[in-house]
Each structure stands twice: as structure tokens, then as C-alpha cells.
Amino acid sequence: MTGSVAGGEREVLETFLEFQRGVVRRKAAGLTDEQARQRHVPSSTTVAGLLKHLALVEHNWLGQRPSALPEPEVSFAVGEEETVAGLVAAYEAACARSRESAAGYPLGHVVPHEELGQVSLRWILTHMIEETARHAGHADILRELTDGTTGTLG
């Protein structure tokens, strides 16, 4: 894990989030477009779909006024023209915009949310860690089912 594990609250939150973002990127690394689209579970969850979904999550929580995400059939749907490289690039760009957006506000800054009322940046970062880590775990299982690769660093 890069970053500070003994820093202040913000630094610790950002370090955990960055680590989980890196896990997601590593789970997609080296997969062909076909492998990234493989469905190993009854749902439509794929490594490619996770990348697309998480880019939308980044945009939803840190790139605009937070609101409900589209249904999974939409947020995980990958078009035929979309590639792993393009999805990773879109995810990285969404993460960069999120970093830039979050950097401009203190952790206590609140924004309205259509379902939750007021949410603080602290809450959003904590939620982003939870959401990204959950899907990194999904990606780890899907990657293992694809080619046997396991672990947070591989």
C-alpha cells in the first residue's frame, strides 16, 4: 500500500481508496477484451463491466452532485466497441477527476443527495472505499475464474 498508513484522517482515507483503485486496475491488466467480457456468474458482472460501473460510481459521487446510479443492467453494460484499454483509461480519468474534485474541499464539506439528504466528503470517501473494495473482490474472483490469477497485487 502506497501513501501514509500513519497520516491524518484524510491521508488515510485517500490511501485506502487509492489502494483499492489500484487493485481494480491490476485485476484487468493483461486480460484480452474477450476475457474481460467473460461471464462466470449468473449476473451480468464481468471485469469489463466492473471497470465501467466503477467509472460511473466515481463520476456519480465525486464528479457531479451525488445521485442514484443507473440500474446494474445499464451501469455494467459494455458495448461491443468498448475495449479493456479504453475502459481502464476511462476509469483512470474518472479517478483523476475525483481526486481533483475532492482536493478542493475539507472532509466536513456537505452536499445534498436526493436519497440520503446531506452527505459529507468524509462519508463519500468512506463509501467509495467500500464500493471500490467490494468490486475489487468481485474482480479478484472473476480473474481467478478466468486465468487463475489471485491476490491484490496480481
MARKOL-406306 format. One line per 5 residues: number of its first residue (from 1); for each residue x, z, y of N, C-alpha, C, O. Coordinates in nm, 4 decimals, decimal comma, always signed. Example, Ala and Ser with C-alpha at 12.3 -4.5 7.8 and 13.67 -1.06 7.14 Angstrom:
BEGIN
1> +1,3190 +0,7800 -0,5690 +1,2300 +0,7800 -0,4500 +1,3200 +0,7800 -0,3300 +1,4236 +0,8465 -0,3319 ~ +1,2850 +0,7080 -0,2250 +1,3670 +0,7140 -0,1060 +1,2900 +0,7870 +0,0030 +1,3409 +0,8039 +0,1138
***
This chain:
BEGIN
1> +0,0864 +0,0000 -0,1170 +0,0000 +0,0000 +0,0000 +0,0901 +0,0000 +0,1221 +0,1767 +0,0862 +0,1371 ~ +0,0687 -0,0982 +0,2093 +0,1474 -0,1022 +0,3319 +0,0712 -0,0305 +0,4416 -0,0499 -0,0113 +0,4314 ~ +0,1405 +0,0087 +0,5448 +0,0780 +0,0843 +0,6525 +0,0998 +0,2318 +0,6282 +0,1713 +0,2714 +0,5362 ~ +0,0383 +0,3115 +0,7105 +0,0598 +0,4546 +0,7032 -0,0414 +0,5233 +0,6133 -0,1617 +0,4987 +0,6226 ~ +0,0082 +0,6087 +0,5276 -0,0800 +0,6929 +0,4476 -0,0812 +0,8347 +0,5035 -0,1509 +0,9220 +0,4517
6> -0,0041 +0,8568 +0,6089 +0,0011 +0,9883 +0,6705 -0,0271 +0,9800 +0,8202 -0,0005 +1,0750 +0,8939 ~ -0,0805 +0,8673 +0,8652 -0,1076 +0,8481 +1,0068 -0,2385 +0,9132 +1,0480 -0,2971 +0,9931 +0,9749 ~ -0,2811 +0,8770 +1,1647 -0,4078 +0,9265 +1,2158 -0,5249 +0,8606 +1,1449 -0,5070 +0,7718 +1,0615 ~ -0,6438 +0,9049 +1,1788 -0,7651 +0,8569 +1,1134 -0,7777 +0,7049 +1,1183 -0,8031 +0,6415 +1,0159 ~ -0,7606 +0,6476 +1,2337 -0,7768 +0,5026 +1,2461 -0,6748 +0,4280 +1,1613 -0,7087 +0,3322 +1,0917
11> -0,5504 +0,4722 +1,1675 -0,4453 +0,4055 +1,0922 -0,4719 +0,4138 +0,9417 -0,4480 +0,3171 +0,8694 ~ -0,5207 +0,5275 +0,8944 -0,5514 +0,5427 +0,7521 -0,6676 +0,4510 +0,7132 -0,6607 +0,3831 +0,6108 ~ -0,7737 +0,4484 +0,7933 -0,8874 +0,3605 +0,7641 -0,8428 +0,2143 +0,7594 -0,8778 +0,1413 +0,6667 ~ -0,7662 +0,1721 +0,8590 -0,7209 +0,0331 +0,8644 -0,6270 +0,0007 +0,7484 -0,6309 -0,1107 +0,6960 ~ -0,5436 +0,0947 +0,7078 -0,4512 +0,0722 +0,5961 -0,5292 +0,0535 +0,4664 -0,4990 -0,0373 +0,3889
16> -0,6285 +0,1377 +0,4420 -0,7095 +0,1223 +0,3207 -0,7834 -0,0106 +0,3207 -0,7887 -0,0785 +0,2181 ~ -0,8403 -0,0482 +0,4342 -0,9133 -0,1743 +0,4413 -0,8192 -0,2923 +0,4185 -0,8533 -0,3845 +0,3444 ~ -0,7027 -0,2909 +0,4803 -0,6068 -0,3999 +0,4619 -0,5618 -0,4101 +0,3163 -0,5458 -0,5203 +0,2637 ~ -0,5414 -0,2965 +0,2519 -0,5016 -0,2991 +0,1116 -0,6090 -0,3677 +0,0273 -0,5768 -0,4531 -0,0554 ~ -0,7353 -0,3321 +0,0466 -0,8436 -0,3916 -0,0311 -0,8595 -0,5399 -0,0002 -0,8863 -0,6192 -0,0905
21> -0,8434 -0,5780 +0,1252 -0,8466 -0,7207 +0,1595 -0,7373 -0,7959 +0,0840 -0,7599 -0,9062 +0,0342 ~ -0,6194 -0,7360 +0,0759 -0,5088 -0,7979 +0,0032 -0,5383 -0,8114 -0,1454 -0,5016 -0,9115 -0,2069 ~ -0,6041 -0,7121 -0,2035 -0,6413 -0,7201 -0,3449 -0,7312 -0,8413 -0,3673 -0,7112 -0,9173 -0,4620 ~ -0,8297 -0,8590 -0,2805 -0,9220 -0,9726 -0,2944 -0,8447 -1,1044 -0,2879 -0,8669 -1,1931 -0,3703 ~ -0,7550 -1,1177 -0,1917 -0,6764 -1,2412 -0,1810 -0,5904 -1,2630 -0,3051 -0,5800 -1,3751 -0,3548
26> -0,5285 -1,1553 -0,3554 -0,4436 -1,1685 -0,4748 -0,5249 -1,2068 -0,5977 -0,4740 -1,2779 -0,6844 ~ -0,6476 -1,1627 -0,6077 -0,7316 -1,1980 -0,7232 -0,7623 -1,3476 -0,7251 -0,7836 -1,4048 -0,8320 ~ -0,7646 -1,4107 -0,6094 -0,7921 -1,5549 -0,6009 -0,6651 -1,6387 -0,6125 -0,6716 -1,7573 -0,6448 ~ -0,5508 -1,5781 -0,5866 -0,4239 -1,6530 -0,5854 -0,3957 -1,7157 -0,7212 -0,4027 -1,6495 -0,8248 ~ -0,3640 -1,8438 -0,7187 -0,3260 -1,9151 -0,8391 -0,4418 -1,9701 -0,9210 -0,4193 -2,0399 -1,0199
31> -0,5650 -1,9402 -0,8819 -0,6794 -1,9957 -0,9536 -0,7069 -2,1378 -0,9075 -0,6926 -2,1700 -0,7895 ~ -0,7459 -2,2214 -1,0008 -0,7926 -2,3548 -0,9633 -0,9338 -2,3414 -0,9075 -0,9977 -2,2374 -0,9237 ~ -0,9819 -2,4454 -0,8425 -1,1190 -2,4434 -0,7916 -1,2175 -2,4213 -0,9060 -1,3148 -2,3472 -0,8920 ~ -1,1916 -2,4857 -1,0181 -1,2789 -2,4712 -1,1347 -1,2786 -2,3269 -1,1862 -1,3846 -2,2716 -1,2156 ~ -1,1613 -2,2663 -1,1971 -1,1530 -2,1277 -1,2443 -1,2247 -2,0321 -1,1495 -1,2937 -1,9402 -1,1935
36> -1,2081 -2,0542 -1,0193 -1,2700 -1,9655 -0,9208 -1,4219 -1,9752 -0,9210 -1,4897 -1,8837 -0,8742 ~ -1,4756 -2,0843 -0,9727 -1,6207 -2,1044 -0,9802 -1,6809 -2,0589 -1,1135 -1,8030 -2,0567 -1,1292 ~ -1,5959 -2,0230 -1,2083 -1,6455 -1,9852 -1,3402 -1,7342 -1,8618 -1,3326 -1,7023 -1,7632 -1,2661 ~ -1,8471 -1,8707 -1,4032 -1,9397 -1,7576 -1,4117 -1,9181 -1,6890 -1,5458 -1,9366 -1,7488 -1,6519 ~ -1,8788 -1,5635 -1,5389 -1,8553 -1,4846 -1,6589 -1,9622 -1,3776 -1,6781 -1,9622 -1,3074 -1,7792
41> -2,0519 -1,3647 -1,5829 -2,1582 -1,2638 -1,5870 -2,2910 -1,3338 -1,5603 -2,2927 -1,4448 -1,5070 ~ -2,4022 -1,2704 -1,5968 -2,5323 -1,3358 -1,5787 -2,5662 -1,3710 -1,4329 -2,6375 -1,4680 -1,4072 ~ -2,5153 -1,2927 -1,3392 -2,5433 -1,3222 -1,1982 -2,4592 -1,4413 -1,1531 -2,3799 -1,4954 -1,2301 ~ -2,4775 -1,4809 -1,0290 -2,4016 -1,5935 -0,9739 -2,2663 -1,5510 -0,9168 -2,2036 -1,6272 -0,8432 ~ -2,2213 -1,4306 -0,9499 -2,0950 -1,3783 -0,8974 -1,9757 -1,4515 -0,9578 -1,9588 -1,4555 -1,0797
46> -1,8938 -1,5090 -0,8708 -1,7694 -1,5759 -0,9085 -1,6615 -1,5318 -0,8107 -1,6925 -1,4757 -0,7056 ~ -1,5368 -1,5561 -0,8436 -1,4283 -1,5242 -0,7499 -1,4484 -1,6025 -0,6202 -1,4328 -1,5471 -0,5114 ~ -1,4825 -1,7295 -0,6309 -1,5068 -1,8109 -0,5111 -1,6229 -1,7535 -0,4304 -1,6152 -1,7446 -0,3079 ~ -1,7288 -1,7150 -0,4979 -1,8445 -1,6571 -0,4303 -1,8127 -1,5255 -0,3627 -1,8654 -1,4965 -0,2553 ~ -1,7271 -1,4451 -0,4244 -1,6861 -1,3191 -0,3624 -1,6104 -1,3435 -0,2329 -1,6321 -1,2736 -0,1339
51> -1,5212 -1,4427 -0,2329 -1,4489 -1,4774 -0,1098 -1,5460 -1,5172 +0,0008 -1,5333 -1,4729 +0,1150 ~ -1,6422 -1,6006 -0,0340 -1,7389 -1,6466 +0,0658 -1,8226 -1,5297 +0,1166 -1,8431 -1,5147 +0,2370 ~ -1,8704 -1,4478 +0,0246 -1,9519 -1,3327 +0,0613 -1,8745 -1,2374 +0,1530 -1,9267 -1,1928 +0,2552 ~ -1,7510 -1,2068 +0,1163 -1,6739 -1,1117 +0,1964 -1,6392 -1,1670 +0,3344 -1,6284 -1,0899 +0,4297 ~ -1,6216 -1,2973 +0,3475 -1,6020 -1,3556 +0,4808 -1,7277 -1,3347 +0,5648 -1,7189 -1,3040 +0,6837
56> -1,8440 -1,3512 +0,5035 -1,9704 -1,3264 +0,5740 -1,9856 -1,1792 +0,6104 -2,0345 -1,1465 +0,7185 ~ -1,9440 -1,0905 +0,5204 -1,9502 -0,9464 +0,5472 -1,8628 -0,9117 +0,6670 -1,9044 -0,8368 +0,7554 ~ -1,7415 -0,9664 +0,6695 -1,6511 -0,9424 +0,7835 -1,7172 -0,9877 +0,9131 -1,7185 -0,9147 +1,0122 ~ -1,7716 -1,1079 +0,9110 -1,8370 -1,1613 +1,0305 -1,9579 -1,0768 +1,0687 -1,9801 -1,0493 +1,1866 ~ -2,0346 -1,0365 +0,9711 -2,1567 -0,9608 +0,9964 -2,1276 -0,8259 +1,0614 -2,1948 -0,7882 +1,1575
61> -2,0296 -0,7534 +1,0109 -2,0047 -0,6183 +1,0603 -1,9102 -0,6125 +1,1786 -1,9255 -0,5254 +1,2642 ~ -1,8133 -0,7020 +1,1863 -1,7132 -0,6907 +1,2923 -1,7027 -0,8138 +1,3814 -1,6262 -0,8134 +1,4778 ~ -1,7775 -0,9180 +1,3512 -1,7679 -1,0398 +1,4300 -1,8887 -1,0657 +1,5169 -1,8883 -1,1578 +1,5986 ~ -1,9916 -0,9859 +1,5003 -2,1146 -1,0023 +1,5778 -2,1875 -0,8692 +1,5759 -2,1379 -0,7713 +1,5201 ~ -2,3033 -0,8655 +1,6357 -2,3850 -0,7450 +1,6277 -2,4299 -0,7276 +1,4825 -2,4906 -0,8182 +1,4255
66> -2,4006 -0,6114 +1,4219 -2,4324 -0,5935 +1,2799 -2,5807 -0,6155 +1,2485 -2,6686 -0,5712 +1,3223 ~ -2,6056 -0,6839 +1,1391 -2,7422 -0,7092 +1,0934 -2,7396 -0,7264 +0,9422 -2,6334 -0,7231 +0,8800 ~ -2,8564 -0,7447 +0,8845 -2,8650 -0,7620 +0,7403 -2,7999 -0,8932 +0,6992 -2,8078 -0,9928 +0,7711 ~ -2,7357 -0,8924 +0,5833 -2,6749 -1,0136 +0,5289 -2,7808 -1,1001 +0,4630 -2,8872 -1,0507 +0,4257 ~ -2,7526 -1,2280 +0,4485 -2,8436 -1,3132 +0,3706 -2,8503 -1,2638 +0,2264 -2,7632 -1,1893 +0,1814
71> -2,9511 -1,3045 +0,1566 -2,9650 -1,2698 +0,0151 -2,8435 -1,3195 -0,0632 -2,7800 -1,4173 -0,0239 ~ -2,8108 -1,2517 -0,1752 -2,6929 -1,2912 -0,2541 -2,6914 -1,4382 -0,2946 -2,5843 -1,4985 -0,3022 ~ -2,8072 -1,4967 -0,3206 -2,8097 -1,6376 -0,3592 -2,7496 -1,7254 -0,2497 -2,6971 -1,8334 -0,2771 ~ -2,7578 -1,6778 -0,1253 -2,7040 -1,7521 -0,0120 -2,5592 -1,7117 +0,0153 -2,4722 -1,7975 +0,0298 ~ -2,5338 -1,5812 +0,0223 -2,4001 -1,5362 +0,0623 -2,2939 -1,5589 -0,0443 -2,1752 -1,5623 -0,0118
76> -2,3327 -1,5746 -0,1708 -2,2372 -1,6012 -0,2780 -2,2331 -1,7487 -0,3171 -2,1502 -1,7884 -0,3989 ~ -2,3211 -1,8296 -0,2602 -2,3304 -1,9708 -0,2991 -2,2119 -2,0497 -0,2441 -2,1815 -2,0437 -0,1250 ~ -2,1462 -2,1230 -0,3322 -2,0292 -2,2019 -0,2949 -2,0641 -2,3490 -0,3125 -2,1062 -2,3916 -0,4201 ~ -2,0463 -2,4254 -0,2065 -2,0738 -2,5683 -0,2116 -1,9678 -2,6440 -0,2904 -1,8545 -2,5978 -0,3040 ~ -2,0045 -2,7579 -0,3410 -1,9121 -2,8407 -0,4204 -1,7875 -2,8794 -0,3420 -1,6801 -2,8949 -0,4000
81> -1,8008 -2,8950 -0,2112 -1,6879 -2,9373 -0,1285 -1,5938 -2,8220 -0,0936 -1,4847 -2,8456 -0,0416 ~ -1,6340 -2,6979 -0,1213 -1,5519 -2,5826 -0,0858 -1,4446 -2,5591 -0,1918 -1,4699 -2,5687 -0,3119 ~ -1,3247 -2,5281 -0,1443 -1,2109 -2,5063 -0,2325 -1,1648 -2,3610 -0,2234 -1,1987 -2,2898 -0,1289 ~ -1,0875 -2,3185 -0,3224 -1,0310 -2,1839 -0,3181 -0,9452 -2,1692 -0,1931 -0,9550 -2,0691 -0,1221 ~ -0,8614 -2,2684 -0,1664 -0,7737 -2,2614 -0,0487 -0,8568 -2,2479 +0,0790 -0,8236 -2,1677 +0,1664
86> -0,9634 -2,3252 +0,0900 -1,0486 -2,3178 +0,2081 -1,1219 -2,1855 +0,2191 -1,1368 -2,1314 +0,3287 ~ -1,1677 -2,1330 +0,1062 -1,2380 -2,0044 +0,1068 -1,1439 -1,8898 +0,1418 -1,1815 -1,7985 +0,2152 ~ -1,0213 -1,8946 +0,0893 -0,9221 -1,7930 +0,1244 -0,8897 -1,8018 +0,2728 -0,8812 -1,6994 +0,3406 ~ -0,8716 -1,9224 +0,3235 -0,8412 -1,9404 +0,4663 -0,9559 -1,8886 +0,5528 -0,9322 -1,8241 +0,6549 ~ -1,0797 -1,9163 +0,5128 -1,1956 -1,8677 +0,5880 -1,2027 -1,7157 +0,5838 -1,2353 -1,6517 +0,6838
91> -1,1723 -1,6581 +0,4679 -1,1723 -1,5115 +0,4558 -1,0629 -1,4517 +0,5435 -1,0872 -1,3547 +0,6153 ~ -0,9427 -1,5087 +0,5384 -0,8329 -1,4584 +0,6212 -0,8658 -1,4695 +0,7700 -0,8340 -1,3793 +0,8475 ~ -0,9294 -1,5800 +0,8102 -0,9677 -1,5979 +0,9509 -1,0731 -1,4941 +0,9905 -1,0672 -1,4384 +1,1002 ~ -1,1693 -1,4682 +0,9014 -1,2723 -1,3684 +0,9304 -1,2093 -1,2297 +0,9429 -1,2475 -1,1516 +1,0301 ~ -1,1139 -1,1994 +0,8567 -1,0447 -1,0701 +0,8643 -0,9654 -1,0584 +0,9944 -0,9634 -0,9521 +1,0564
96> -0,9013 -1,1652 +1,0354 -0,8251 -1,1642 +1,1613 -0,9180 -1,1394 +1,2795 -0,8856 -1,0608 +1,3686 ~ -1,0340 -1,2063 +1,2807 -1,1310 -1,1830 +1,3889 -1,1812 -1,0393 +1,3858 -1,2013 -0,9781 +1,4907 ~ -1,2014 -0,9855 +1,2667 -1,2467 -0,8466 +1,2531 -1,1435 -0,7499 +1,3093 -1,1779 -0,6574 +1,3828 ~ -1,0162 -0,7714 +1,2744 -0,9092 -0,6860 +1,3259 -0,9081 -0,6876 +1,4784 -0,9007 -0,5837 +1,5440 ~ -0,9158 -0,8090 +1,5323 -0,9135 -0,8246 +1,6781 -1,0331 -0,7562 +1,7428 -1,0184 -0,6880 +1,8442
101> -1,1494 -0,7737 +1,6856 -1,2704 -0,7123 +1,7389 -1,2625 -0,5607 +1,7341 -1,2924 -0,4942 +1,8333 ~ -1,2229 -0,5054 +1,6209 -1,2174 -0,3602 +1,6046 -1,1127 -0,2971 +1,6952 -1,1308 -0,1850 +1,7428 ~ -1,0039 -0,3683 +1,7191 -0,8950 -0,3134 +1,8002 -0,9392 -0,2821 +1,9424 -0,8778 -0,1991 +2,0094 ~ -1,0432 -0,3465 +1,9886 -1,0878 -0,3275 +2,1259 -1,1758 -0,2057 +2,1489 -1,2192 -0,1819 +2,2616 ~ -1,2029 -0,1282 +2,0445 -1,2970 -0,0169 +2,0578 -1,2450 +0,1091 +1,9908 -1,1722 +0,1015 +1,8918
106> -1,2820 +0,2249 +2,0442 -1,2470 +0,3503 +1,9759 -1,3374 +0,3696 +1,8536 -1,4441 +0,3090 +1,8442 ~ -1,2938 +0,4540 +1,7611 -1,3709 +0,4776 +1,6386 -1,5118 +0,5290 +1,6666 -1,6031 +0,5036 +1,5881 ~ -1,5305 +0,5993 +1,7751 -1,6618 +0,6547 +1,8085 -1,7563 +0,5566 +1,8754 -1,8724 +0,5900 +1,8994 ~ -1,7097 +0,4367 +1,9060 -1,7946 +0,3354 +1,9701 -1,9123 +0,3029 +1,8787 -1,8937 +0,2790 +1,7594 ~ -2,0335 +0,3021 +1,9344 -2,1517 +0,2725 +1,8529 -2,2169 +0,1421 +1,8969 -2,2117 +0,1029 +2,0135
111> -2,2785 +0,0768 +1,7988 -2,3533 -0,0460 +1,8227 -2,4866 -0,0336 +1,7508 -2,4975 +0,0397 +1,6524 ~ -2,5882 -0,1046 +1,7990 -2,7174 -0,0981 +1,7309 -2,7167 -0,1789 +1,6013 -2,6499 -0,2818 +1,5910 ~ -2,7910 -0,1315 +1,5046 -2,8103 -0,2029 +1,3782 -2,9590 -0,2066 +1,3517 -3,0276 -0,1053 +1,3653 ~ -3,0095 -0,3235 +1,3136 -3,1542 -0,3417 +1,3007 -3,2180 -0,2521 +1,1951 -3,3367 -0,2214 +1,2056 ~ -3,1431 -0,2095 +1,0941 -3,1994 -0,1244 +0,9896 -3,1532 +0,0211 +0,9985 -3,2276 +0,1122 +0,9624
116> -3,0310 +0,0428 +1,0464 -2,9714 +0,1758 +1,0436 -2,9771 +0,2494 +1,1764 -2,9464 +0,3685 +1,1817 ~ -3,0149 +0,1829 +1,2813 -3,0120 +0,2444 +1,4139 -2,8756 +0,2240 +1,4765 -2,8298 +0,1105 +1,4893 ~ -2,8104 +0,3317 +1,5156 -2,6774 +0,3247 +1,5746 -2,5720 +0,3460 +1,4669 -2,5839 +0,4376 +1,3855 ~ -2,4689 +0,2620 +1,4659 -2,3563 +0,2806 +1,3741 -2,2273 +0,2798 +1,4550 -2,2115 +0,2020 +1,5491 ~ -2,1358 +0,3677 +1,4163 -2,0072 +0,3754 +1,4860 -1,9064 +0,2822 +1,4201 -1,9234 +0,2411 +1,3054
121> -1,8021 +0,2501 +1,4941 -1,6931 +0,1712 +1,4369 -1,6337 +0,2462 +1,3181 -1,5956 +0,1838 +1,2190 ~ -1,6251 +0,3784 +1,3262 -1,5750 +0,4594 +1,2142 -1,6596 +0,4332 +1,0895 -1,6057 +0,4128 +0,9808 ~ -1,7916 +0,4336 +1,1055 -1,8824 +0,4088 +0,9929 -1,8623 +0,2666 +0,9402 -1,8577 +0,2447 +0,8192 ~ -1,8505 +0,1702 +1,0323 -1,8343 +0,0307 +0,9915 -1,7053 +0,0129 +0,9118 -1,7064 -0,0524 +0,8074 ~ -1,5948 +0,0694 +0,9587 -1,4685 +0,0563 +0,8855 -1,4776 +0,1222 +0,7484 -1,4272 +0,0682 +0,6500
126> -1,5413 +0,2378 +0,7417 -1,5588 +0,3050 +0,6123 -1,6455 +0,2202 +0,5199 -1,6157 +0,2071 +0,4012 ~ -1,7516 +0,1632 +0,5734 -1,8372 +0,0754 +0,4939 -1,7613 -0,0485 +0,4490 -1,7786 -0,0934 +0,3357 ~ -1,6786 -0,1038 +0,5347 -1,6002 -0,2225 +0,4982 -1,5020 -0,1906 +0,3851 -1,4795 -0,2740 +0,2974 ~ -1,4440 -0,0713 +0,3868 -1,3565 -0,0304 +0,2764 -1,4375 -0,0263 +0,1476 -1,3943 -0,0801 +0,0456 ~ -1,5537 +0,0365 +0,1512 -1,6390 +0,0480 +0,0323 -1,6812 -0,0884 -0,0189 -1,6712 -0,1162 -0,1384
131> -1,7279 -0,1727 +0,0704 -1,7775 -0,3056 +0,0319 -1,6652 -0,3925 -0,0239 -1,6820 -0,4587 -0,1263 ~ -1,5515 -0,3917 +0,0434 -1,4392 -0,4745 +0,0003 -1,3822 -0,4234 -0,1314 -1,3492 -0,5032 -0,2191 ~ -1,3701 -0,2914 -0,1468 -1,3173 -0,2339 -0,2707 -1,4099 -0,2626 -0,3890 -1,3632 -0,2937 -0,4985 ~ -1,5400 -0,2522 -0,3669 -1,6358 -0,2793 -0,4748 -1,6198 -0,4232 -0,5232 -1,6151 -0,4491 -0,6434 ~ -1,6115 -0,5163 -0,4284 -1,5983 -0,6563 -0,4669 -1,4584 -0,6904 -0,5179 -1,4426 -0,7827 -0,5978
136> -1,3568 -0,6168 -0,4725 -1,2225 -0,6353 -0,5296 -1,2251 -0,5972 -0,6777 -1,1590 -0,6616 -0,7592 ~ -1,2997 -0,4948 -0,7125 -1,3157 -0,4570 -0,8529 -1,3863 -0,5645 -0,9328 -1,3484 -0,5944 -1,0460 ~ -1,4907 -0,6233 -0,8723 -1,5583 -0,7353 -0,9386 -1,4597 -0,8500 -0,9611 -1,4548 -0,9087 -1,0691 ~ -1,3819 -0,8807 -0,8578 -1,2850 -0,9903 -0,8685 -1,1806 -0,9601 -0,9754 -1,1367 -1,0511 -1,0457 ~ -1,1404 -0,8350 -0,9889 -1,0437 -0,7972 -1,0906 -1,0990 -0,8244 -1,2301 -1,0285 -0,8776 -1,3157
141> -1,2239 -0,7882 -1,2528 -1,2865 -0,8124 -1,3834 -1,3008 -0,9625 -1,4081 -1,2696 -1,0111 -1,5168 ~ -1,3482 -1,0357 -1,3070 -1,3637 -1,1806 -1,3239 -1,2300 -1,2480 -1,3499 -1,2218 -1,3397 -1,4317 ~ -1,1258 -1,2040 -1,2819 -0,9936 -1,2628 -1,3023 -0,9432 -1,2329 -1,4435 -0,8849 -1,3195 -1,5087 ~ -0,9658 -1,1101 -1,4902 -0,9251 -1,0773 -1,6267 -0,9982 -1,1647 -1,7282 -0,9384 -1,2098 -1,8259 ~ -1,1260 -1,1884 -1,7058 -1,2020 -1,2738 -1,7963 -1,1593 -1,4205 -1,7879 -1,1771 -1,4962 -1,8833
146> -1,1030 -1,4600 -1,6737 -1,0586 -1,5983 -1,6544 -0,9251 -1,6251 -1,7229 -0,9114 -1,7196 -1,8006 ~ -0,8255 -1,5391 -1,6922 -0,6905 -1,5683 -1,7455 -0,6127 -1,4467 -1,7912 -0,4939 -1,4571 -1,8216 ~ -0,6786 -1,3303 -1,7968 -0,6123 -1,2105 -1,8458 -0,5378 -1,1312 -1,7422 -0,4868 -1,0236 -1,7734 ~ -0,5289 -1,1802 -1,6180 -0,4568 -1,1091 -1,5118 -0,5367 -0,9860 -1,4693 -0,6570 -0,9938 -1,4448 ~ -0,4666 -0,8708 -1,4609 -0,5326 -0,7469 -1,4188 -0,4468 -0,6746 -1,3172 -0,3306 -0,7091 -1,2960
151> -0,5050 -0,5745 -1,2549 -0,4329 -0,4867 -1,1636 -0,4501 -0,5238 -1,0182 -0,4864 -0,6368 -0,9854 ~ -0,4236 -0,4278 -0,9310 -0,4416 -0,4502 -0,7878 -0,3335 -0,5382 -0,7268 -0,3541 -0,5983 -0,6213 ~ -0,2197 -0,5459 -0,7919 -0,1093 -0,6237 -0,7349 -0,0981 -0,7638 -0,7965 -0,0178 -0,8450 -0,7506 ~ -0,1765 -0,7921 -0,8981 -0,1690 -0,9225 -0,9628 -0,2997 -0,9942 -0,9647 -0,3083 -1,1057 -1,0162
***
